[in-house]
Amino acid sequence: MSDQRTNLGSIYTPEEFAQFLCDWAIRSSEDLVLDLGVGEGVFTFLAFDKLVELGAAKQDAINQVYGSEIDETTYRRFAKHAKKKNLTFPNVHFADFFDTDIPANVDAVIGNPPYVRRPHMSDEKVEKMRKIVIKENPTLQIESFTRLTDLYVYFLLRGMKRLATGGRLAVIVADTWLNMHYGQTLKRYLLSEFVIEKLVSIDRRVFREAYVKPVLLFATKTSRDSHITYQIDFLRLRNGLPIDDVATLIETNTQHVDIDRTYVEKSNLDVDKPWGVYFKSPKLYSELSEHELMKPMDDVAATRIGVQTLAKEFFVFTSEQAQQLGIEQEFLTSLVHSSRYFKEPIISSKQEPEWYLFYCAEPKENLTGTKALEYILEGEDTEVPVRGKNTSVVGYHNKKRIQESGRKPWYNLRSQIEKRGRASILIPRLVYENYLVIWNAAQYATGELFIEFLPHSGLEDEVFLALLNSTHTEVMLRTHAQVDGGGTYNLGPGKIKQVPMLDPNEISESDRQKLKHAYGAFVEDPTKYRPEIDNVVSDILDLSHDLRLQLTTVLKDMHVIAKSTRI
């Protein structure tokens, strides 16, 4: 996707999905309809058609649809399509959604609100949206919005506030809010003022412009004082099941081989916990997470993201690049850069490092005549793009985040790493098909694509490594992770703290020795001997034969979910 489209969130919805949402949300010829993301007009035109189908006069129908489009080129395409249809929508404007007046009581909110991640939004834009959303909904507080809240959440909150009691919300959005911390505000608002009818996850790529995993959200506005108890219908559509076939199947509760359905009591939904689990492995997750020997990872160990360089292109280089640059060895340190480059479970001191980190704490005046100084000066003369902005600065030392980091000198990662120490157990943040927790026996520096696991107790590393490399832990980690559109399970550093794992401090010394022995075999051949670790863990947890089989089935299914988003 181009930078312009990334910054505006232009991801267009296939017509069959838009039709499905419109048909559910719009029920009367008199409904007022808000389109949350006009784009080229797919929802706007279908809303108009639905109103006419229900009996509205053409002129009334075009007046009943509201919306805005901020991109001039896209708005012109919309206006051109409308002209071809001999339609003019007086309440659909070329404007910022947050500068647009919306009726106080619309009957249907539909659409695909723009998907823009927080790094691609200016601080001024975010502050403006926060103030407007909070002014219109005083029950929300500024603290409700985390630093990483994405654009579509603000769109949803503003649109949902405009719904009349009994009005319907039917949107297609990125599913990140289900699992990410910033989704708590949206989840809390839904639970307090809506009946969530259905959440529908789709095991295939929907948007041609971007790898975004979508979810369909269907909800009905209630009075704030309502204390309705009900079940939420979580549906997962498998194997590319056509959306045209879905409406009848889910409305009639028809069982289908390509539809997984889980009903969850409203009272069981916790805004602090991931909701995506109900699409993945609800029964197995429940059995494991509620086991008396399973504890949140935060109870077992401290976890933290690896060192954040704030400028990887300056600080990180391959062994070949390090050799070409000729930087003195004293100003380099070996780096665990990405799980893609580590296929073995142990990093030993006998290995030749594939990646290095620039590792210099000396001021420039002490570096006269060194290649390190040449490299620093080159970095201070390089034009550096600012992430998420269409601007650049000259010199890495002028990047705002580096300036705010307090490093002295600006290129000094060495002092930071020496202060924090180096972890021996590394969990990958991005999990592809293969999952492997690494034993950093060589004490390499850890990059930001890993999460360092620092046990609270003094038990041997091999015990923790056995547990973390088990299928049980992998399933729990993938359950809490966000599935990126490109097929990657993305494990947030904050989320990992709540991932349940077997606490080795709560088991016998004999069981710990079994884990250690199983890990020894695993190191020799991870593929062949992982089942040995799994058998020990399953025995400790006293899992039934059925649950042991589910572990393998669920993990295979999680691979299917990831692959489907790449298609």
C-alpha positions as CSV (number, residue, x, y, z in Angstrom):
1,M,0.0,0.0,0.0
2,S,1.3,3.5,-0.8
3,D,2.3,5.9,2.0
4,Q,-0.8,8.1,1.1
5,R,-3.2,5.2,1.3
6,T,-1.5,4.0,4.5
7,N,-1.9,7.4,6.1
8,L,-5.6,7.6,5.1
9,G,-6.5,4.0,5.8
10,S,-7.9,3.3,2.3
11,I,-8.8,-0.3,2.2
12,Y,-11.9,-1.0,0.1
13,T,-14.6,-3.6,0.9
14,P,-15.8,-6.2,-1.6
15,E,-19.4,-5.5,-2.5
16,E,-20.7,-8.9,-1.2
17,F,-19.5,-8.1,2.3
18,A,-20.9,-4.6,2.2
19,Q,-24.2,-6.0,1.1
20,F,-24.3,-8.5,3.9
21,L,-23.7,-5.8,6.5
22,C,-26.3,-3.4,5.0
23,D,-29.0,-6.0,4.8
24,W,-28.6,-6.7,8.5
25,A,-28.4,-3.1,9.7
26,I,-31.0,-1.3,7.6
27,R,-34.5,-2.4,8.4
28,S,-36.9,0.4,7.5
29,S,-37.4,2.8,4.6
30,E,-37.2,5.7,7.2
31,D,-33.8,4.7,8.6
32,L,-31.0,7.3,8.8
33,V,-27.8,5.6,7.9
34,L,-24.2,6.6,8.7
35,D,-21.4,5.2,6.5
36,L,-18.2,5.2,8.6
37,G,-15.8,5.0,5.7
38,V,-17.2,6.3,2.4
39,G,-14.2,5.6,0.1
40,E,-15.5,5.0,-3.4
41,G,-19.0,4.6,-2.1
42,V,-19.7,0.9,-1.9
43,F,-21.6,1.1,1.4
44,T,-23.3,4.4,0.5
45,F,-24.7,3.1,-2.8
46,L,-25.8,-0.2,-1.2
47,A,-27.5,1.7,1.7
48,F,-29.4,3.8,-0.8
49,D,-30.5,0.7,-2.7
50,K,-31.6,-1.0,0.5
51,L,-33.7,2.0,1.6
52,V,-35.4,2.1,-1.9
53,E,-36.0,-1.6,-1.7
54,L,-37.7,-1.1,1.6
55,G,-40.0,1.5,0.1
56,A,-38.2,4.9,0.5
57,A,-38.6,7.4,-2.3
58,K,-35.4,8.0,-4.2
59,Q,-35.1,11.6,-3.1
60,D,-35.7,10.6,0.6
61,A,-33.2,7.8,0.4
62,I,-30.3,10.0,-0.8
63,N,-31.0,12.4,2.0
64,Q,-31.0,9.6,4.6
65,V,-27.4,8.5,4.1
66,Y,-24.6,10.4,5.9
67,G,-20.8,10.1,5.6
68,S,-17.6,11.8,4.7
69,E,-14.4,11.1,2.7
70,I,-11.1,12.9,3.5
71,D,-9.1,12.0,0.4
72,E,-10.0,14.3,-2.5
73,T,-9.0,11.9,-5.2
74,T,-11.2,9.1,-3.7
75,Y,-14.1,11.5,-3.2
76,R,-13.9,12.5,-6.8
77,R,-14.2,8.9,-7.8
78,F,-17.2,8.5,-5.5
79,A,-18.8,11.6,-7.0
80,K,-18.2,10.3,-10.5
81,H,-19.8,6.9,-9.7
82,A,-22.8,8.8,-8.2
83,K,-23.2,11.0,-11.2
84,K,-23.3,7.9,-13.5
85,K,-26.1,6.6,-11.3
86,N,-27.8,10.0,-11.5
87,L,-27.5,10.4,-7.7
88,T,-26.4,13.3,-5.6
89,F,-25.9,12.7,-1.8
90,P,-26.2,16.0,0.0
91,N,-25.1,14.6,3.3
92,V,-22.0,12.8,2.1
93,H,-19.1,15.3,2.2
94,F,-15.5,15.8,1.1
95,A,-14.3,16.4,4.7
96,D,-12.6,15.0,7.8
97,F,-15.1,12.7,9.6
98,F,-14.2,14.6,12.8
99,D,-15.2,17.9,11.3
100,T,-18.6,16.6,10.1
101,D,-22.0,17.1,11.7
102,I,-23.9,13.8,12.2
103,P,-27.5,13.5,13.3
104,A,-27.8,12.6,17.0
105,N,-30.0,9.5,16.4
106,V,-29.1,7.5,13.3
107,D,-30.7,4.1,12.9
108,A,-27.8,2.2,11.3
109,V,-24.1,2.6,11.4
110,I,-22.4,0.6,8.6
111,G,-19.1,0.6,6.8
112,N,-15.4,-0.1,6.9
113,P,-13.8,2.6,9.0
114,P,-10.3,3.5,7.9
115,Y,-7.5,1.3,9.2
116,V,-4.5,3.5,10.2
117,R,-2.1,2.4,12.8
118,R,-1.1,4.9,15.5
119,P,2.5,5.5,14.2
120,H,1.1,6.9,11.0
121,M,-1.0,9.5,12.8
122,S,0.2,12.9,14.0
123,D,0.0,13.8,17.6
124,E,-2.2,16.7,16.7
125,K,-4.7,14.5,14.8
126,V,-4.9,12.1,17.7
127,E,-5.5,14.8,20.2
128,K,-8.2,16.3,18.1
129,M,-10.1,13.0,17.8
130,R,-9.8,12.3,21.5
131,K,-11.3,15.6,22.4
132,I,-14.2,15.3,20.0
133,V,-15.0,11.7,21.0
134,I,-14.8,12.5,24.8
135,K,-16.8,15.7,24.4
136,E,-19.6,13.8,22.6
137,N,-19.4,10.9,25.1
138,P,-18.4,12.2,28.6
139,T,-18.5,8.6,30.0
140,L,-15.1,8.1,28.2
141,Q,-12.0,9.4,29.8
142,I,-8.7,10.5,28.2
143,E,-7.1,7.6,30.0
144,S,-9.3,5.3,28.1
145,F,-7.2,5.7,25.0
146,T,-3.8,4.1,25.0
147,R,-0.8,5.5,23.2
148,L,-1.3,2.9,20.4
149,T,-5.0,3.3,19.7
150,D,-5.6,2.9,15.9
151,L,-7.8,5.2,13.9
152,Y,-10.7,2.9,13.3
153,V,-11.4,2.8,17.1
154,Y,-12.0,6.6,17.2
155,F,-14.3,6.3,14.1
156,L,-16.3,3.5,15.8
157,L,-16.7,5.3,19.1
158,R,-18.0,8.4,17.4
159,G,-20.3,6.6,15.1
160,M,-21.7,4.3,17.9
161,K,-22.5,7.3,20.1
162,R,-24.7,8.6,17.3
163,L,-26.9,5.4,17.2
164,A,-30.4,5.7,18.5
165,T,-31.6,3.1,21.0
166,G,-32.5,0.0,19.0
167,G,-30.2,1.1,16.2
168,R,-27.8,-1.4,14.6
169,L,-24.1,-1.4,14.1
170,A,-22.7,-3.6,11.3
171,V,-19.1,-3.0,10.3
172,I,-16.1,-4.8,9.0
173,V,-12.9,-3.8,10.9
174,A,-9.4,-5.1,11.6
175,D,-9.6,-7.7,14.4
176,T,-6.8,-6.2,16.4
177,W,-9.2,-4.6,18.9
178,L,-10.2,-8.1,20.1
179,N,-6.8,-8.8,21.5
180,M,-4.8,-5.6,21.8
181,H,-4.8,-3.5,25.0
182,Y,-6.1,-0.4,23.1
183,G,-9.3,-2.4,22.3
184,Q,-10.4,-2.4,26.0
185,T,-12.2,1.0,25.6
186,L,-14.2,-0.3,22.6
187,K,-15.0,-3.6,24.3
188,R,-16.1,-1.9,27.5
189,Y,-18.4,0.5,25.5
190,L,-19.9,-2.3,23.5
191,L,-20.7,-4.3,26.7
192,S,-22.2,-1.4,28.5
193,E,-24.4,0.1,25.7
194,F,-24.9,-2.6,23.1
195,V,-26.1,-6.1,22.7
196,I,-23.3,-7.8,20.7
197,E,-25.2,-10.1,18.4
198,K,-22.4,-11.6,16.4
199,L,-18.6,-11.5,15.8
200,V,-17.5,-13.2,12.6
201,S,-13.9,-14.1,11.8
202,I,-12.9,-15.0,8.2
203,D,-10.2,-17.5,7.4
204,R,-9.2,-15.8,4.1
205,R,-7.9,-12.6,2.8
206,V,-10.7,-10.1,2.2
207,F,-9.0,-6.8,1.2
208,R,-7.0,-6.7,-2.0
209,E,-5.0,-3.7,-0.9
210,A,-3.6,-4.9,2.4
211,Y,-2.9,-7.9,4.7
212,V,-5.5,-7.0,7.4
213,K,-7.3,-9.8,9.1
214,P,-11.0,-8.6,9.4
215,V,-13.8,-9.3,11.7
216,L,-17.5,-8.5,11.1
217,L,-19.2,-6.9,14.1
218,F,-23.0,-6.9,14.5
219,A,-24.4,-5.1,17.6
220,T,-27.7,-3.4,18.7
221,K,-27.8,-0.2,20.8
222,T,-29.6,-0.6,24.1
223,S,-30.3,1.9,26.9
224,R,-27.3,2.5,29.2
225,D,-29.2,1.2,32.2
226,S,-30.1,-2.1,30.5
227,H,-28.7,-5.1,32.4
228,I,-29.5,-7.7,29.7
229,T,-27.9,-11.1,29.9
230,Y,-27.3,-12.8,26.6
231,Q,-24.9,-14.9,24.6
232,I,-22.6,-13.5,22.0
233,D,-22.3,-15.6,18.8
234,F,-18.7,-16.1,17.8
235,L,-18.4,-17.5,14.3
236,R,-15.4,-18.5,12.3
237,L,-15.8,-19.0,8.6
238,R,-13.4,-21.6,7.1
239,N,-12.1,-22.6,3.7
240,G,-13.2,-19.4,1.9
241,L,-16.9,-20.0,2.5
242,P,-18.6,-17.4,0.2
243,I,-20.2,-14.7,2.2
244,D,-23.4,-15.0,0.1
245,D,-23.9,-18.4,1.7
246,V,-23.3,-17.2,5.2
247,A,-26.4,-15.1,5.9
248,T,-28.9,-17.9,5.7
249,L,-26.6,-20.4,7.5
250,I,-26.0,-18.2,10.6
251,E,-29.5,-16.7,10.8
252,T,-31.0,-20.2,10.8
253,N,-28.4,-21.7,13.1
254,T,-27.7,-24.2,10.4
255,Q,-24.6,-26.4,11.1
256,H,-22.0,-26.4,8.4
257,V,-18.6,-28.0,8.0
258,D,-17.0,-24.6,7.3
259,I,-18.6,-22.7,10.2
260,D,-17.3,-23.0,13.8
261,R,-19.7,-21.5,16.3
262,T,-19.1,-20.7,19.9
263,Y,-21.7,-19.0,22.2
264,V,-20.2,-17.0,25.1
265,E,-22.2,-15.5,28.0
266,K,-21.8,-11.7,28.2
267,S,-20.8,-12.1,31.9
268,N,-17.8,-14.3,30.8
269,L,-16.4,-11.6,28.5
270,D,-13.5,-9.8,30.3
271,V,-12.3,-6.6,28.6
272,D,-8.8,-7.2,30.0
273,K,-8.5,-10.6,28.2
274,P,-8.3,-11.4,24.5
275,W,-11.6,-12.2,22.8
276,G,-10.0,-13.7,19.7
277,V,-9.6,-16.9,21.7
278,Y,-13.3,-17.7,21.0
279,F,-12.4,-18.1,17.3
280,K,-9.4,-20.3,18.0
281,S,-9.5,-22.8,20.8
282,P,-12.2,-22.0,23.4
283,K,-12.5,-25.4,25.0
284,L,-8.8,-26.2,25.2
285,Y,-7.9,-22.7,26.3
286,S,-10.4,-22.9,29.1
287,E,-9.2,-26.3,30.3
288,L,-5.6,-25.2,30.4
289,S,-5.9,-21.6,31.7
290,E,-8.1,-22.7,34.6
291,H,-5.8,-25.5,35.7
292,E,-4.4,-25.0,39.2
293,L,-0.8,-25.5,38.0
294,M,-1.2,-22.9,35.3
295,K,-0.2,-19.3,36.2
296,P,0.1,-16.0,34.2
297,M,3.6,-15.8,32.8
298,D,4.1,-12.6,34.8
299,D,3.8,-14.7,38.0
300,V,6.6,-17.0,36.8
301,A,9.0,-14.5,35.2
302,A,9.7,-10.9,34.3
303,T,9.3,-10.3,30.6
304,R,10.6,-7.4,28.5
305,I,11.2,-6.6,24.9
306,G,14.7,-6.8,23.6
307,V,16.8,-3.7,23.1
308,Q,15.0,-1.1,20.9
309,T,17.6,0.6,18.8
310,L,15.2,3.2,17.4
311,A,17.2,3.1,14.2
312,K,17.8,-0.5,13.1
313,E,19.3,0.6,9.8
314,F,22.1,2.3,11.7
315,F,22.7,0.0,14.6
316,V,22.1,-3.5,13.1
317,F,24.2,-5.1,10.4
318,T,25.1,-8.6,9.1
319,S,28.5,-10.1,9.6
320,E,29.3,-9.3,6.0
321,Q,28.4,-5.7,6.4
322,A,30.4,-5.5,9.6
323,Q,33.4,-6.8,7.8
324,Q,33.0,-4.4,4.9
325,L,32.6,-1.4,7.2
326,G,35.7,-2.5,9.1
327,I,34.4,-1.3,12.4
328,E,36.7,-2.4,15.2
329,Q,35.6,-5.5,17.1
330,E,35.5,-3.7,20.4
331,F,32.7,-1.6,19.1
332,L,30.6,-4.5,18.0
333,T,28.5,-7.1,19.9
334,S,26.8,-10.3,18.7
335,L,23.0,-9.9,18.2
336,V,20.0,-12.2,18.3
337,H,18.2,-10.3,15.5
338,S,15.2,-12.4,14.4
339,S,13.8,-15.9,14.9
340,R,14.0,-16.3,11.1
341,Y,17.8,-16.6,11.4
342,F,17.9,-19.1,14.3
343,K,16.8,-22.6,13.4
344,E,18.6,-24.3,16.4
345,P,17.3,-24.1,20.0
346,I,20.7,-23.0,21.5
347,I,23.0,-20.2,20.6
348,S,26.5,-21.3,21.7
349,S,29.7,-19.4,22.0
350,K,31.2,-21.7,19.3
351,Q,28.9,-20.2,16.6
352,E,29.9,-17.5,14.3
353,P,27.5,-14.6,14.8
354,E,25.3,-13.7,11.7
355,W,24.3,-10.3,13.1
356,Y,26.0,-7.5,15.0
357,L,25.0,-4.5,17.0
358,F,26.9,-1.2,17.0
359,Y,28.2,-1.2,20.6
360,C,30.1,2.0,21.4
361,A,29.8,4.2,24.5
362,E,32.9,6.3,23.9
363,P,32.5,10.0,23.0
364,K,33.7,11.0,19.6
365,E,36.8,12.7,20.8
366,N,38.0,9.4,22.1
367,L,37.5,7.7,18.7
368,T,40.0,9.6,16.6
369,G,41.3,7.4,13.7
370,T,38.8,4.6,14.1
371,K,36.3,3.2,11.6
372,A,33.7,3.5,14.4
373,L,34.1,7.3,14.3
374,E,33.8,7.3,10.5
375,Y,30.6,5.3,10.8
376,I,29.1,7.7,13.4
377,L,29.9,10.8,11.3
378,E,28.4,9.2,8.3
379,G,25.3,8.5,10.3
380,E,25.1,12.1,11.4
381,D,25.2,13.2,7.7
382,T,22.6,10.8,6.4
383,E,19.1,11.8,5.5
384,V,16.7,9.8,7.6
385,P,13.0,9.4,7.0
386,V,10.7,9.9,9.9
387,R,8.5,6.8,10.4
388,G,4.9,7.4,9.7
389,K,5.5,11.0,8.4
390,N,6.3,12.3,5.0
391,T,9.3,14.1,6.3
392,S,13.0,13.4,7.0
393,V,15.8,14.7,9.2
394,V,19.5,14.9,8.5
395,G,21.4,12.6,10.9
396,Y,20.2,9.8,13.1
397,H,21.0,12.0,16.1
398,N,18.2,14.3,15.1
399,K,15.5,11.6,15.2
400,K,13.0,12.7,17.8
401,R,12.8,9.3,19.5
402,I,16.6,9.0,19.8
403,Q,16.8,12.5,21.2
404,E,14.1,11.6,23.8
405,S,15.8,8.4,24.8
406,G,18.5,10.2,26.8
407,R,21.4,8.3,25.3
408,K,24.8,9.9,25.9
409,P,26.3,9.9,23.3
410,W,23.2,9.4,21.0
411,Y,24.7,6.2,19.6
412,N,25.4,4.6,23.0
413,L,23.4,1.4,23.3
414,R,26.3,-0.2,25.3
415,S,25.5,1.4,28.6
416,Q,21.8,0.5,28.3
417,I,22.6,-3.1,27.6
418,E,25.2,-3.4,30.3
419,K,22.7,-1.9,32.8
420,R,19.8,-4.2,31.9
421,G,21.9,-7.3,31.5
422,R,21.4,-10.1,28.9
423,A,18.8,-12.8,29.1
424,S,19.3,-16.5,28.6
425,I,15.8,-17.3,27.5
426,L,14.3,-15.6,24.4
427,I,10.7,-15.9,23.1
428,P,10.1,-14.7,19.5
429,R,7.7,-11.8,19.2
430,L,6.8,-12.8,15.7
431,V,5.8,-16.5,15.2
432,Y,5.6,-17.9,11.7
433,E,5.0,-21.6,11.0
434,N,7.8,-22.7,13.2
435,Y,7.9,-21.8,16.9
436,L,11.1,-22.0,18.9
437,V,12.1,-20.5,22.2
438,I,15.9,-20.0,22.2
439,W,18.5,-20.7,24.9
440,N,20.9,-17.8,24.6
441,A,23.8,-19.6,26.2
442,A,26.3,-17.3,24.4
443,Q,24.7,-14.3,25.9
444,Y,24.2,-12.3,22.7
445,A,22.5,-9.0,22.9
446,T,18.8,-9.4,22.2
447,G,17.0,-7.4,19.5
448,E,13.4,-6.0,19.7
449,L,12.0,-9.0,17.8
450,F,12.4,-11.1,20.9
451,I,10.9,-11.0,24.4
452,E,13.4,-11.8,27.2
453,F,12.1,-14.2,29.8
454,L,13.7,-13.7,33.2
455,P,12.5,-16.3,35.8
456,H,11.7,-15.1,39.3
457,S,13.1,-18.3,40.8
458,G,16.5,-19.9,40.6
459,L,15.4,-23.1,38.8
460,E,17.6,-24.3,36.0
461,D,17.1,-22.7,32.6
462,E,16.4,-26.1,31.0
463,V,13.2,-26.5,33.0
464,F,11.7,-23.2,31.8
465,L,13.0,-23.9,28.2
466,A,11.2,-27.3,28.2
467,L,7.9,-25.7,29.3
468,L,8.2,-22.7,26.9
469,N,9.0,-25.0,23.9
470,S,6.0,-27.3,24.6
471,T,3.0,-27.4,22.4
472,H,0.9,-26.3,25.4
473,T,2.7,-23.0,25.7
474,E,2.8,-22.4,22.0
475,V,-0.9,-22.8,21.8
476,M,-1.5,-20.4,24.7
477,L,0.9,-17.9,23.1
478,R,-0.7,-18.1,19.7
479,T,-4.1,-17.7,21.3
480,H,-3.1,-14.5,22.9
481,A,-1.2,-13.2,19.8
482,Q,-2.6,-11.0,17.1
483,V,-2.7,-12.7,13.7
484,D,-1.3,-10.2,11.2
485,G,-2.7,-10.2,7.7
486,G,0.6,-11.6,6.4
487,G,0.1,-14.8,8.4
488,T,2.3,-13.9,11.4
489,Y,1.3,-14.3,15.0
490,N,2.4,-11.1,16.6
491,L,2.9,-11.4,20.4
492,G,2.8,-8.0,22.1
493,P,5.2,-7.5,25.0
494,G,2.3,-6.4,27.2
495,K,0.0,-9.3,26.3
496,I,2.6,-12.0,27.1
497,K,2.4,-11.2,30.8
498,Q,-1.1,-12.7,31.0
499,V,-0.4,-15.8,28.9
500,P,-1.0,-18.9,31.1
501,M,1.9,-21.4,31.5
502,L,2.7,-24.3,33.8
503,D,4.5,-22.9,36.9
504,P,7.5,-25.1,37.5
505,N,7.7,-23.9,41.1
506,E,4.4,-25.7,41.8
507,I,5.6,-29.2,40.7
508,S,7.8,-31.8,42.2
509,E,11.6,-32.0,41.8
510,S,11.0,-35.3,40.1
511,D,8.8,-33.7,37.4
512,R,11.3,-30.9,37.0
513,Q,14.0,-33.5,36.3
514,K,11.8,-35.2,33.7
515,L,11.3,-31.8,32.0
516,K,15.1,-31.2,32.0
517,H,15.7,-34.7,30.5
518,A,13.1,-34.1,27.8
519,Y,14.6,-30.8,26.9
520,G,18.0,-32.5,26.5
521,A,16.6,-34.8,23.9
522,F,14.7,-31.8,22.3
523,V,18.0,-29.9,21.8
524,E,19.4,-32.8,19.8
525,D,16.3,-33.0,17.4
526,P,13.5,-30.5,18.2
527,T,11.1,-32.0,15.6
528,K,11.6,-35.6,16.8
529,Y,11.7,-35.0,20.5
530,R,9.1,-32.3,21.1
531,P,6.4,-34.9,21.7
532,E,8.5,-36.1,24.6
533,I,8.3,-32.7,26.2
534,D,4.6,-32.6,25.5
535,N,4.0,-36.0,27.1
536,V,5.8,-34.9,30.3
537,V,3.7,-31.6,30.5
538,S,0.5,-33.5,29.8
539,D,1.3,-36.0,32.5
540,I,2.0,-33.2,35.0
541,L,-1.3,-31.5,34.1
542,D,-3.0,-34.9,34.1
543,L,-4.7,-34.1,30.8
544,S,-7.3,-36.5,29.3
545,H,-6.6,-38.4,26.1
546,D,-9.1,-36.1,24.3
547,L,-7.3,-32.9,25.4
548,R,-3.9,-34.3,24.4
549,L,-5.3,-35.0,20.9
550,Q,-6.9,-31.5,20.8
551,L,-3.4,-29.9,21.4
552,T,-2.2,-31.2,18.1
553,T,-5.4,-30.4,16.2
554,V,-5.7,-26.9,17.6
555,L,-2.0,-26.1,16.7
556,K,-2.5,-27.4,13.1
557,D,-5.7,-25.3,12.9
558,M,-3.7,-22.2,14.0
559,H,-1.3,-22.7,11.2
560,V,-4.3,-22.9,8.8
561,I,-5.6,-19.5,10.2
562,A,-2.2,-17.9,9.5
563,K,-1.9,-19.3,6.0
564,S,-5.4,-18.3,5.0
565,T,-4.6,-14.6,5.6
566,R,-1.7,-14.8,3.1
567,I,-3.9,-16.0,0.2
